[in-house]
């Protein structure tokens, strides 16, 4: 069992002002994974004060970009060295299967490397000659004190995709992990401490929703970077708008994968579990709407059923498990309610459904579930379920498929399957979404990630993500 009795405030382990620690219990069997200090408003005030002091008067913002990059590179080495330990802890906390946490932690180091490459080539200060004999100095300066608020489903990836570019830009940061994954959040404090960041630059405060809102509304916070639900994103945007505070929001999704009439059935079916059920379906970028042409519907549906039925469910620490338990009993209940809604709406349930998976009697489990013959107007096709539920929607022709894919309040991800990549690219250009794949191609961390519409504001990864943490200053000489 892991215990963190203190918070990490400005580089020092500090006793919380509150007395109620967080208990983190396994979503698999309810056993105690560990306890963590929980921040109060007074702790937020302390963390913001030291971050403000470090930004306004400390060395961090005035270091050269190369000096900041060296600090971050050192952190990345130390963090990567603990990847296995971190992955095992996250699996114990949130129920993500071991295969996925291991893969994700391996990718986090490359995510940081991509930011380091972007920072090395970033135009921190440029001199631009003017036509009237003047010179313009264009400076990109740190935005200030950043509050980074993250969810529980991919905690270190979500944390570092915000903290790293903020630090490279010269900002100071207060990271607010989710209570469900407070242990791995505070473990990050150990790594930052070992990396030797200056006083006040990084704080880590696990906290509940009320304290989180106090943090994002704090007058001395200059920017909020958030990953989470669209509902919470709207609230943050309203607070930021009222204060004219900068914000970037990576929010929900209800992404569609379009199977064209020439698609390779075997390739699509092999990808179905990864599109719909990865990370227990608790993924904003999951492709949970699968659009199949009516001309091949009877061919694809049985194969989709077979792929879903073959998914292994169980103890997330077991190497053979593909789908583990959902993070909390509340999330389990929410997903089961959506499954009941799908049944009530008239979707044809062909895999999974209500009740525990075979062989399991405890834990926050939901059976991998597939509905077919779904109309895109149904709630199960319009709303983000955030669990292992796939809806299959028939379409008439390409124009109909594009219409259905775009008929969503979200626009985060999506894909197309075809034997003709140029045909797939033509479809991609018509879909209103921030990321789109052709035949499941995987992009890198140098390219921007984010959403259209209710899927968010701003982008993460690479140079574009780094640019979210700077202000542009024009000086004419």
C-alpha positions in Angstrom: 0.0 0.0 0.0 1.3 3.5 -0.9 0.8 6.5 1.4 1.3 10.2 0.7 0.6 12.2 3.9 1.8 15.5 2.4 1.1 17.6 -0.6 3.8 18.7 -3.0 3.7 22.6 -2.9 6.3 24.5 -4.8 8.9 21.8 -4.6 8.4 21.0 -0.9 6.4 18.2 0.8 3.9 20.1 3.0 1.3 18.9 5.4 -2.3 19.7 4.2 -4.4 22.1 6.1 -7.3 19.6 6.0 -7.5 16.4 8.0 -9.4 14.1 5.6 -7.1 12.0 3.4 -8.3 10.4 0.2 -8.7 6.6 0.2 -8.0 5.0 -3.2 -9.6 1.6 -3.6 -9.2 -0.9 -6.3 -12.1 -0.9 -8.8 -11.5 -4.6 -9.3 -12.0 -5.9 -5.7 -12.3 -2.8 -3.5 -9.0 -3.4 -1.7 -7.2 -0.3 -0.4 -4.5 0.8 -2.8 -3.3 3.7 -0.7 -4.1 7.0 0.9 -3.2 10.5 -0.2 -3.3 14.0 1.2 -6.3 16.0 -0.1 -5.9 19.8 -0.8 -8.2 22.4 0.7 -8.8 26.0 -0.4 -6.1 27.1 2.0 -3.6 24.7 0.3 -4.6 26.2 -3.1 -3.9 29.6 -1.8 -0.4 28.5 -0.6 0.4 26.8 -3.9 -0.8 29.7 -6.0 1.1 32.2 -3.9 4.4 30.3 -4.3 3.8 29.8 -8.0 3.0 33.6 -8.4 6.2 34.5 -6.5 8.3 32.0 -8.6 6.9 33.4 -11.8 7.1 37.1 -10.9 10.4 37.1 -9.1 12.0 33.7 -9.4 14.6 32.5 -12.0 12.4 30.1 -13.9 10.8 32.4 -16.5 14.1 34.2 -17.0 16.2 31.1 -17.7 17.2 30.6 -21.3 15.0 28.2 -23.2 17.9 25.8 -23.4 18.3 25.8 -19.6 14.6 25.0 -19.2 14.9 22.3 -21.8 17.7 20.7 -19.8 15.6 20.6 -16.7 12.7 19.0 -18.6 15.0 16.5 -20.3 16.4 15.4 -16.9 12.8 15.0 -15.6 11.9 12.9 -18.6 14.8 10.5 -18.0 13.8 10.1 -14.3 10.2 9.6 -15.2 10.9 7.1 -17.9 13.0 5.1 -15.5 9.9 4.6 -13.3 7.5 3.7 -16.2 6.8 0.1 -15.0 6.2 1.3 -11.4 3.9 4.0 -12.6 1.9 1.8 -14.9 1.3 -0.8 -12.2 0.1 1.9 -9.8 -2.3 3.4 -12.4 -3.8 0.0 -13.1 -4.4 -0.6 -9.4 -6.0 2.9 -9.0 -8.3 3.2 -12.0 -8.7 -0.4 -13.5 -7.0 0.3 -16.8 -5.6 -3.1 -18.1 -1.9 -3.6 -17.6 -1.2 -3.9 -21.4 -2.6 -0.4 -21.9 -1.0 1.4 -19.0 2.4 -0.1 -20.0 2.0 1.0 -23.6 0.8 4.5 -22.6 3.7 5.1 -20.1 6.1 4.1 -22.8 4.5 6.7 -25.1 4.7 9.5 -22.5 8.5 9.8 -22.8 8.2 10.3 -26.6 5.4 12.8 -26.0 7.8 14.9 -23.9 10.6 14.4 -26.4 8.3 15.9 -29.1 7.8 18.9 -26.9 11.6 19.2 -26.4 12.1 19.1 -30.2 9.5 21.8 -30.6 11.0 24.0 -27.9 14.5 23.7 -29.5 13.2 25.1 -32.8 10.6 27.5 -31.3 10.9 31.2 -32.2 11.2 32.5 -28.7 12.4 35.8 -30.0 12.6 36.9 -33.6 13.8 40.2 -35.3 11.8 41.1 -38.3 12.9 44.1 -40.5 10.1 46.5 -41.5 9.6 48.2 -44.8 9.9 51.7 -43.2 13.3 51.1 -41.6 12.1 49.9 -38.3 12.7 46.5 -36.7 10.1 44.4 -35.0 11.1 42.2 -32.2 8.5 39.4 -31.9 8.7 37.7 -28.4 6.9 34.7 -27.2 6.7 35.0 -23.4 5.3 32.6 -20.8 1.6 33.1 -20.1 2.1 33.0 -16.3 0.8 30.8 -13.5 -1.0 27.7 -15.0 -3.6 25.5 -13.4 -3.5 22.0 -15.0 -6.6 20.0 -14.2 -6.7 16.4 -15.3 -8.9 13.3 -15.3 -8.3 9.8 -14.1 -8.4 7.7 -17.3 -4.8 8.4 -18.5 -3.3 10.4 -15.7 0.4 10.9 -16.5 -0.2 11.4 -20.2 -2.9 14.0 -19.4 -0.7 15.7 -16.8 2.5 15.9 -18.7 0.8 17.0 -22.0 0.1 20.2 -20.1 2.8 20.5 -17.5 5.7 20.0 -19.8 4.9 22.7 -22.4 4.0 25.1 -19.7 7.4 24.5 -18.0 9.2 24.8 -21.3 7.5 28.1 -22.0 8.6 29.4 -18.6 5.3 29.1 -16.7 4.9 27.9 -13.2 2.3 25.2 -12.7 -0.2 23.8 -10.2 -1.3 20.3 -11.2 -4.6 19.2 -9.9 -4.9 15.4 -10.3 -8.2 13.5 -9.9 -9.0 12.1 -6.5 -9.3 8.6 -8.1 -5.7 8.7 -9.2 -4.2 10.9 -6.5 -1.4 8.4 -5.7 0.3 8.5 -9.1 -0.3 12.2 -9.2 1.8 12.7 -6.0 4.4 10.2 -7.3 5.0 12.8 -10.0 6.1 15.1 -7.1 8.9 12.7 -6.3 10.2 12.9 -9.9 10.0 16.7 -10.1 11.9 16.9 -6.8 14.6 14.6 -8.0 14.9 16.6 -11.2 15.7 19.7 -9.2 13.3 22.3 -10.4 13.5 25.7 -8.6 11.3 26.5 -5.7 7.7 27.4 -6.5 7.7 26.1 -10.1 5.6 22.9 -9.6 2.9 22.1 -7.1 0.6 19.0 -7.1 -2.7 19.1 -5.3 -5.2 16.3 -5.4 -8.6 17.8 -4.6 -12.3 17.4 -5.0 -14.5 19.3 -7.4 -15.3 22.2 -5.1 -11.6 22.9 -4.4 -10.8 22.4 -8.1 -13.3 25.2 -9.0 -11.6 27.4 -6.4 -8.3 26.8 -8.1 -9.5 27.6 -11.6 -11.3 30.7 -10.5 -8.3 32.0 -8.4 -7.4 35.6 -9.5 -3.7 34.8 -9.5 -4.0 31.9 -12.0 -3.4 33.2 -15.5 -4.4 30.1 -17.5 -6.3 26.9 -17.0 -5.5 23.8 -19.0 -8.1 21.1 -18.6 -8.9 17.6 -19.8 -12.3 16.1 -18.9 -16.0 16.2 -19.7 -17.6 18.7 -21.9 -19.9 19.8 -19.1 -17.0 20.6 -16.8 -15.3 22.3 -19.8 -18.2 24.6 -20.3 -18.1 25.6 -16.6 -14.3 26.3 -16.8 -14.8 28.3 -20.0 -17.5 30.4 -18.3 -15.2 31.2 -15.4 -12.3 31.9 -17.7 -14.4 34.2 -19.8 -15.7 36.1 -16.9 -12.1 36.8 -15.8 -10.6 37.0 -19.3 -8.3 34.2 -18.3 -6.6 32.0 -20.9 -7.9 28.4 -21.1 -7.4 25.3 -23.3 -9.9 22.5 -23.1 -9.5 18.9 -24.3 -13.0 17.5 -23.9 -15.3 14.7 -24.9 -16.0 12.8 -28.1 -18.4 10.5 -29.9 -16.2 9.7 -32.8 -17.3 7.8 -35.9 -15.3 5.3 -38.0 -16.7 5.1 -41.5 -16.3 1.7 -43.3 -16.5 2.3 -47.1 -17.9 -0.3 -49.4 -14.4 -1.4 -50.5 -13.0 -1.8 -47.0 -11.0 -4.9 -46.0 -13.3 -6.7 -43.5 -10.4 -8.4 -41.7 -8.6 -5.2 -41.1 -11.7 -3.5 -39.7 -12.6 -6.4 -37.5 -9.1 -6.6 -36.0 -9.3 -3.0 -35.1 -12.8 -3.1 -33.5 -11.7 -3.8 -29.9 -9.1 -1.1 -30.1 -11.5 1.5 -31.6 -14.3 0.9 -29.1 -13.1 -0.9 -26.0 -9.5 0.4 -25.4 -8.9 1.7 -21.8 -12.2 0.1 -20.8 -14.0 2.5 -23.2 -13.0 5.3 -20.9 -11.3 7.2 -23.7 -12.4 10.6 -25.2 -10.9 9.6 -28.6 -12.6 6.1 -28.8 -14.4 5.4 -32.1 -17.7 4.4 -30.6 -19.9 4.9 -33.7 -19.2 2.4 -36.5 -20.8 3.3 -39.8 -21.3 0.3 -42.1 -22.7 0.5 -45.7 -26.1 -1.2 -46.1 -24.6 -3.1 -49.1 -22.2 -5.0 -46.7 -24.1 -4.7 -43.5 -25.1 -8.4 -43.3 -21.4 -9.3 -43.9 -19.9 -7.0 -41.3 -22.4 -7.4 -38.3 -21.7 -11.0 -37.5 -17.9 -10.4 -37.7 -18.3 -7.4 -35.3 -20.2 -9.5 -32.9 -17.5 -12.2 -33.0 -14.8 -9.6 -32.3 -16.6 -8.1 -29.4 -17.4 -11.5 -27.9 -13.8 -12.5 -28.0 -12.7 -9.6 -25.8 -11.3 -10.8 -22.4 -12.7 -9.1 -19.3 -11.3 -9.4 -15.8 -8.5 -8.5 -13.4 -6.7 -5.5 -14.9 -3.4 -6.6 -13.7 -3.6 -9.9 -15.7 -1.6 -9.8 -18.9 -4.5 -11.5 -20.8 -7.1 -8.9 -19.8 -8.2 -6.5 -22.5 -11.1 -4.8 -20.6 -11.0 -4.2 -16.9 -13.4 -2.5 -14.4 -14.6 1.0 -14.7 -13.0 3.5 -12.4 -15.9 3.8 -9.8 -19.3 2.3 -9.1 -20.8 5.7 -10.1 -19.2 5.4 -13.5 -20.4 1.7 -13.8 -23.9 2.8 -13.0 -23.8 5.6 -15.5 -22.8 3.2 -18.3 -25.3 0.6 -17.4 -28.0 3.3 -17.4 -26.9 4.2 -21.0 -27.2 0.5 -22.0 -30.7 0.4 -20.6 -31.5 3.6 -22.6 -30.2 2.0 -25.7 -32.5 -1.0 -25.2 -35.4 1.4 -24.5 -34.7 3.4 -27.6 -34.9 0.4 -29.8 -31.3 -0.4 -30.6 -30.7 -4.1 -31.2 -28.5 -5.5 -28.4 -26.3 -8.2 -29.9 -23.3 -8.4 -27.4 -23.1 -7.7 -23.7 -25.8 -5.7 -22.0 -26.8 -5.4 -18.4 -25.3 -7.6 -15.6 -21.8 -8.6 -14.7 -19.4 -10.3 -17.1 -19.3 -14.1 -16.9 -17.2 -15.3 -13.9 -17.2 -12.0 -12.1 -19.3 -11.1 -9.0 -17.6 -8.0 -7.6 -15.9 -4.9 -9.1 -17.1 -2.0 -11.3 -17.4 -4.2 -14.4 -19.5 -3.6 -17.5 -19.8 -6.2 -20.2 -18.4 -5.1 -23.6 -21.6 -4.2 -25.4 -22.6 -3.7 -29.0 -25.9 -2.3 -30.4 -26.7 -2.7 -34.1 -29.4 -1.1 -36.2 -28.9 2.1 -34.4 -30.3 5.4 -35.6 -27.9 8.3 -35.2 -30.6 10.4 -33.4 -30.6 8.0 -30.5 -28.9 9.1 -27.2 -26.5 6.2 -27.3 -25.3 7.6 -30.7 -25.2 11.2 -29.7 -23.9 11.3 -26.1 -20.5 10.2 -24.8 -21.0 7.1 -22.7 -17.4 6.7 -21.6 -17.6 2.9 -21.2 -17.2 -0.2 -23.4 -20.3 0.4 -25.6 -20.2 0.4 -29.4 -23.1 1.4 -31.7 -23.3 0.2 -35.3 -25.1 2.5 -37.7 -26.1 1.5 -41.3 -25.7 4.1 -44.1 -26.8 4.4 -47.7 -23.9 6.0 -49.6 -20.8 8.2 -49.0 -22.8 11.4 -48.6 -25.0 9.7 -46.0 -22.0 8.5 -44.1 -20.4 11.9 -44.0 -23.7 13.4 -42.9 -24.1 10.9 -40.0 -20.4 11.3 -38.9 -20.8 15.1 -38.8 -24.2 14.9 -37.1 -22.7 15.1 -33.6 -22.1 17.8 -31.0 -18.5 16.5 -30.8 -15.6 16.6 -33.2 -12.5 15.0 -31.5 -11.5 12.0 -33.6 -12.7 9.6 -36.3 -11.6 7.4 -39.1 -12.3 5.8 -42.4 -11.6 2.3 -43.8 -11.0 1.8 -47.5 -8.6 0.0 -49.9 -8.1 3.4 -51.7 -6.1 5.8 -49.4 -7.0 8.8 -51.7 -10.6 8.0 -51.4 -10.1 7.9 -47.6 -8.3 11.2 -47.7 -11.2 12.8 -49.6 -13.6 11.6 -46.9 -11.3 12.9 -44.2 -11.4 16.4 -45.6 -15.2 16.4 -45.2 -15.4 15.4 -41.6 -15.5 18.2 -38.9 -13.1 16.7 -36.4 -9.7 17.5 -35.1 -8.0 14.2 -35.7 -8.9 11.6 -38.4 -7.2 8.4 -39.4 -7.2 6.4 -42.7 -7.2 2.6 -42.1 -6.1 3.0 -38.5 -2.9 4.9 -39.2 -1.2 6.1 -36.0 0.1 9.7 -35.8 3.0 11.0 -33.7 3.3 13.5 -30.9 4.7 16.3 -33.1 1.3 16.9 -34.6 -1.6 18.8 -32.9 -4.4 17.0 -31.1 -7.7 18.5 -30.1 -11.3 18.9 -31.1 -13.9 20.9 -33.0 -17.3 21.9 -31.6 -18.0 20.6 -28.1 -14.7 18.6 -28.0 -12.7 21.5 -26.9 -10.7 24.7 -27.4 -7.0 24.7 -28.4 -4.6 21.9 -29.2 -2.0 19.7 -27.5 1.3 18.1 -28.7 4.3 19.5 -30.4 4.9 23.1 -31.4 1.2 23.9 -31.6 0.7 22.6 -28.0 3.7 24.5 -26.8 2.2 27.7 -28.3 -0.8 27.4 -26.0 1.4 28.5 -23.1 2.9 31.7 -24.5 1.8 35.3 -25.0 3.0 37.2 -28.2 4.6 40.5 -27.6 5.4 42.9 -30.5 8.2 45.5 -29.9 8.9 48.0 -32.6 12.4 49.6 -32.6 
